[in-house]
Amino acid sequence: MGAYRAAYERSIADPTGFWRDAAAEIDWHRPPQRILDDTRAPLYRWFPDGELNTCHNALDRHVAAGRGDQPALIHDSPVTGVTRTYTYAELLDATARCAGALRRLGVGRGDRVLLYLAMVPEAVVAMLACARIGAVHSVVFGGFAAHELAVRIDDARPKVVVATSCGIEVDRIVPYHPILDAALAEAEHAPQRCVIVQRPQHPAPLTPGRDVTWDDALDGAEPADCVPVAATDPLYVLYTSGTTGRPKGVVRDNGGHAVALRWSMANVFDIGPGDVFWAASDVGWVVGHSYIVYGPLLTGATTVLYEGKPVGTPDAGAFWRVVSQHRVAALFTAPTAIRAIRRQDPDGTRIGRYDLTSLRTLFLAGERLDPDTFAWAGARLGVPVVDNWWQTETGWPVAANPRGLEPLPIKAGSPSVPVPGYDVRVVDSRGEQVPAGVDGSIVLRLPLPPGCLPTLWGDDERYVRSYLSTFDGYYLTGDGGRFDADGYLYVMGRTDDVINVAGHRLSTGAMEEVLAGHPAVAECAVIGVADALKGQVPSGYVVLKAGVDVDPEALAAELVALVRQRIGPVAAFRRVTVVPALPKTRSGKILRRTMRGLVEGRDEPVPATIDDPATLTVFRDLASAD
Ligand SMILES: CCC(=O)SCCNC(=O)CCNC(=O)[C@H](O)C(C)(C)COP(=O)(O)OP(=O)(O)OC[C@H]1O[C@@H](n2cnc3c(N)ncnc32)[C@H](O)[C@@H]1OP(=O)(O)O
């Protein structure tokens, strides 16, 4: 039996033994005696009596082991022209001072700290500082607008907010401070203080009594030591889009998270101490949490924090320049990034300009990896291209090619096999497992392995309702797909109203809420349609209220601007069409899948339950007009 098969089978047959062994890689203040608490099933908790500190495992233990002079964090920022390396000792020093500063501002164990930051070292420092004192961080992606920030502030109820004065996009500065002001004006909850990282490109005017600069907050702060916390205590809350406009606060605990990420770095990503790992994502996404910050640092590796884009900073060779300059062993990014590079450099000529001999593997995730992009990257880079599939909720790969454990044959279109710990099944609508080759819902048998969400922030009931109630004993991923005869998983996309735009998970429901709020709109639907660059883009369809006389183009422009203002540029919402009616079933359900098929040019069958087949005509016409 191969190493993968042996590990996988053990992880399913003897999960407590498997994860007890994995937990030995982590420093515990109090080693767990119990491995799994199933007394409140379906709410499970890993390592219930263990105590540890995640920041200790990410920093202090490596310094104590003699790695203090090794680079821990490389901030590479082509948008500012700055590259700076922090050793483990330097990152520890900065983090301990930040932790002391937060404590001086009144932050203690269990308090939330909301982080609204660009890709700057202070983001990593603030996350680790929260972990150090047992506070719970909640990072909000900078591409979200004030309303989305306000919703998260009201749910997380942070004691302190840490924000950068601005973000820097390719062609513009995005002032974050006014977005924070607007969010706090909208939110019901008021944090006690806001710590502002002033960037020279656009310093913010501070609000007296509320704001303090990062430098002033840290000035003279007593460095704080690590506080032991329960393994089950929350490390962070990260909001992700659901099917409604209200985001879900995914909770990550300390113990299971540290154990799972450390295991995944070695066994999935084949990364060990001293290796350079680069996840070209954003700290606002789960990839950033797991594989910019925690995974590499828990491993004693060097992580790259890149403040730039795949193209435009300055060109389509940017990724290869970073790999070459920092001797990156593994690059993790989203297929969209590779498509963007390929569009500008179809022959990959810029790849040849750099020494990429350090690069062992390209990992891709965040959206479906189309076989074309897979083939292009593999041929141009000459390294294995490893798709992996997971979610904000799981925190680490559910299906992957376990490069560290045993590299398996790679099949285009598949993220390979279930990762040890995950009992992945494909079921039909009654919850019956379907044979290989048949599509169904992808579900995970409970308990989920360590590192996955134990619940939603402050809402066990919503956690159970959203994920655990469709099929008894299983977690519903919301993705559909199938296994092949070799046990390789093929993930075909969401089965609900969540869409994936350039690797960003977005709720069509949230966009519909914005459109429906316009006085001219009677009803609306937003669907995700295929896009050659971003994978999917949202497309809105609105029906006007009776008697409303507006120019459809002017209305469309207004609605596009509204979504950008309310949700943010990340929504990439650019298309709205006024239609006479939406196709619906007789019971009033909007036929989104049929709409999507028609708009994408497929010859969709007319659903038997449709109320008025004539409503489909306009969608067929839209496809032929494209
Ligand atoms: C496996 C588990 C997971 O799925 S975790 C999620 C994994 N997903 C990812 O890591 C995301 C991957 N995608 C990306 O990194 C980006 O889309 C890449 C490929 C780099 C392209 O970036 P970009 O050219 O900015 O396009 P985009 O579609 O992301 O952006 C749309 C608009 O939003 C803006 N934006 C983006 N980031 C910010 C930010 N931090 N602050 C402010 N604005 C931001 C962009 O400028 C863009 O604006 P505009 O519409 O062009 O004016």
The ligand as an SDF file (V2000), in Angstrom:
LIG
                    3D

 52 54  0  0  0  0  0  0  0  0999 V2000
   -9.2620   27.7060   -1.5220 C   0  0  0  0  0  0  0  0  0  0  0  0
  -10.0450   28.5440   -0.6080 C   0  0  0  0  0  0  0  0  0  0  0  0
  -10.3660   29.8340   -1.2770 C   0  0  0  0  0  0  0  0  0  0  0  0
  -11.0480   29.8280   -2.2430 O   0  0  0  0  0  0  0  0  0  0  0  0
   -9.7460   31.2540   -0.6090 S   0  0  0  0  0  0  0  0  0  0  0  0
   -9.8720   32.4480   -1.8750 C   0  0  0  0  0  0  0  0  0  0  0  0
   -8.7880   32.2960   -2.9170 C   0  0  0  0  0  0  0  0  0  0  0  0
   -8.8610   33.4120   -3.8140 N   0  0  0  0  0  0  0  0  0  0  0  0
   -7.8740   34.2460   -4.0040 C   0  0  0  0  0  0  0  0  0  0  0  0
   -6.7930   34.1060   -3.4920 O   0  0  0  0  0  0  0  0  0  0  0  0
   -8.1730   35.4050   -4.9160 C   0  0  0  0  0  0  0  0  0  0  0  0
   -7.4810   35.2210   -6.2160 C   0  0  0  0  0  0  0  0  0  0  0  0
   -7.6270   36.4080   -7.0440 N   0  0  0  0  0  0  0  0  0  0  0  0
   -6.7670   37.4040   -7.0000 C   0  0  0  0  0  0  0  0  0  0  0  0
   -5.8050   37.3970   -6.2440 O   0  0  0  0  0  0  0  0  0  0  0  0
   -7.0420   38.5820   -7.9020 C   0  0  0  0  0  0  0  0  0  0  0  0
   -8.3200   38.4560   -8.4610 O   0  0  0  0  0  0  0  0  0  0  0  0
   -6.0040   38.7160   -9.0300 C   0  0  0  0  0  0  0  0  0  0  0  0
   -5.9010   37.4420   -9.8230 C   0  0  0  0  0  0  0  0  0  0  0  0
   -4.6610   39.0810   -8.4210 C   0  0  0  0  0  0  0  0  0  0  0  0
   -6.4550   39.8650   -9.9620 C   0  0  0  0  0  0  0  0  0  0  0  0
   -6.6330   41.0250   -9.1820 O   0  0  0  0  0  0  0  0  0  0  0  0
   -7.3790   42.3240   -9.7480 P   0  0  0  0  0  0  0  0  0  0  0  0
   -6.8040   42.6650  -11.0670 O   0  0  0  0  0  0  0  0  0  0  0  0
   -7.3300   43.3610   -8.7010 O   0  0  0  0  0  0  0  0  0  0  0  0
   -8.8660   41.8640  -10.0370 O   0  0  0  0  0  0  0  0  0  0  0  0
  -10.0090   41.5190   -8.9940 P   0  0  0  0  0  0  0  0  0  0  0  0
  -11.1030   40.8750   -9.7490 O   0  0  0  0  0  0  0  0  0  0  0  0
   -9.4810   40.7540   -7.8650 O   0  0  0  0  0  0  0  0  0  0  0  0
  -10.4880   42.9540   -8.4510 O   0  0  0  0  0  0  0  0  0  0  0  0
  -11.7020   43.5670   -8.8480 C   0  0  0  0  0  0  0  0  0  0  0  0
  -11.6440   45.0160   -8.4380 C   0  0  0  0  0  0  0  0  0  0  0  0
  -11.4010   45.0790   -7.0150 O   0  0  0  0  0  0  0  0  0  0  0  0
  -10.2670   45.9290   -6.7710 C   0  0  0  0  0  0  0  0  0  0  0  0
   -9.5220   45.4030   -5.6240 N   0  0  0  0  0  0  0  0  0  0  0  0
   -8.9500   44.1850   -5.5610 C   0  0  0  0  0  0  0  0  0  0  0  0
   -8.3280   44.0740   -4.3870 N   0  0  0  0  0  0  0  0  0  0  0  0
   -8.5190   45.2220   -3.7130 C   0  0  0  0  0  0  0  0  0  0  0  0
   -8.1020   45.7070   -2.4430 C   0  0  0  0  0  0  0  0  0  0  0  0
   -7.3820   44.9600   -1.6230 N   0  0  0  0  0  0  0  0  0  0  0  0
   -8.4660   46.9570   -2.0610 N   0  0  0  0  0  0  0  0  0  0  0  0
   -9.2140   47.7130   -2.8840 C   0  0  0  0  0  0  0  0  0  0  0  0
   -9.6360   47.3000   -4.1170 N   0  0  0  0  0  0  0  0  0  0  0  0
   -9.2810   46.0890   -4.5100 C   0  0  0  0  0  0  0  0  0  0  0  0
   -9.4490   45.8700   -8.0350 C   0  0  0  0  0  0  0  0  0  0  0  0
   -8.6430   47.0060   -8.1790 O   0  0  0  0  0  0  0  0  0  0  0  0
  -10.5330   45.8030   -9.0990 C   0  0  0  0  0  0  0  0  0  0  0  0
  -11.0400   47.1200   -9.2440 O   0  0  0  0  0  0  0  0  0  0  0  0
  -11.5550   47.6760  -10.6750 P   0  0  0  0  0  0  0  0  0  0  0  0
  -12.9270   47.1110  -10.8250 O   0  0  0  0  0  0  0  0  0  0  0  0
  -10.6070   47.1870  -11.7170 O   0  0  0  0  0  0  0  0  0  0  0  0
  -11.5560   49.1460  -10.5150 O   0  0  0  0  0  0  0  0  0  0  0  0
  1  2  1  0
  2  3  1  0
  3  4  2  0
  3  5  1  0
  5  6  1  0
  6  7  1  0
  7  8  1  0
  8  9  1  0
  9 10  2  0
  9 11  1  0
 11 12  1  0
 12 13  1  0
 13 14  1  0
 14 15  2  0
 14 16  1  0
 16 17  1  0
 16 18  1  0
 18 19  1  0
 18 20  1  0
 18 21  1  0
 21 22  1  0
 22 23  1  0
 23 24  2  0
 23 25  1  0
 23 26  1  0
 26 27  1  0
 27 28  2  0
 27 29  1  0
 27 30  1  0
 30 31  1  0
 31 32  1  0
 32 33  1  0
 32 47  1  0
 33 34  1  0
 34 35  1  0
 34 45  1  0
 35 36  1  0
 35 44  1  0
 36 37  2  0
 37 38  1  0
 38 39  1  0
 38 44  2  0
 39 40  1  0
 39 41  2  0
 41 42  1  0
 42 43  2  0
 43 44  1  0
 45 46  1  0
 45 47  1  0
 47 48  1  0
 48 49  1  0
 49 50  2  0
 49 51  1  0
 49 52  1  0
M  END
$$$$
